[in-house]
Amino acid sequence: MDPTKCEEISSDGLLIIIKENENIKKIILREGKSISFTKFDQYFKEIQNKVF
């Protein structure tokens, strides 16, 4: 993994985003799971459902 392509977006450091040519390619959760960006919207909705 190239650290220059990674960007942490959550304050707790749970989400890491890998960018490739300014496109977001993959989102990695610090727990060890990884998720492609196409699945992220669905995943985010699942998180919202659990939290709220």
C-alpha positions as CSV (number, residue, x, y, z in Angstrom):
1,M,0.0,0.0,0.0
2,D,1.3,3.4,-1.0
3,P,0.9,5.8,1.9
4,T,0.9,8.8,-0.4
5,K,-2.4,7.5,-1.8
6,C,-4.0,7.0,1.6
7,E,-6.0,9.6,3.4
8,E,-7.6,9.2,6.8
9,I,-11.0,10.9,7.0
10,S,-12.4,10.0,10.3
11,S,-11.3,11.6,13.5
12,D,-10.8,8.3,15.2
13,G,-8.7,6.9,12.4
14,L,-11.1,4.1,11.6
15,L,-11.4,4.9,7.9
16,I,-8.6,5.1,5.4
17,I,-9.2,6.1,1.8
18,I,-6.9,5.0,-1.0
19,K,-6.9,7.3,-3.9
20,E,-5.7,6.4,-7.4
21,N,-5.5,9.2,-9.9
22,E,-7.8,11.3,-7.7
23,N,-10.4,8.6,-7.9
24,I,-11.3,6.9,-4.6
25,K,-10.5,3.3,-5.2
26,K,-10.9,1.6,-1.9
27,I,-11.9,2.4,1.7
28,I,-10.2,0.4,4.4
29,L,-11.5,0.1,7.9
30,R,-8.9,-0.2,10.6
31,E,-10.5,-3.4,11.8
32,G,-9.0,-5.0,8.8
33,K,-12.0,-5.0,6.5
34,S,-11.8,-3.3,3.2
35,I,-14.6,-2.0,1.0
36,S,-14.7,-0.8,-2.5
37,F,-16.2,2.7,-3.1
38,T,-19.2,1.3,-4.9
39,K,-20.2,-0.5,-1.8
40,F,-19.4,2.4,0.6
41,D,-22.8,4.1,0.1
42,Q,-24.6,0.9,1.1
43,Y,-22.2,0.3,3.9
44,F,-22.7,3.9,5.2
45,K,-26.4,3.4,5.2
46,E,-26.0,0.2,7.3
47,I,-23.9,2.1,9.8
48,Q,-26.5,4.9,10.0
49,N,-29.2,2.3,10.7
50,K,-27.2,0.7,13.5
51,V,-26.2,4.0,15.1
52,F,-29.6,5.7,15.0
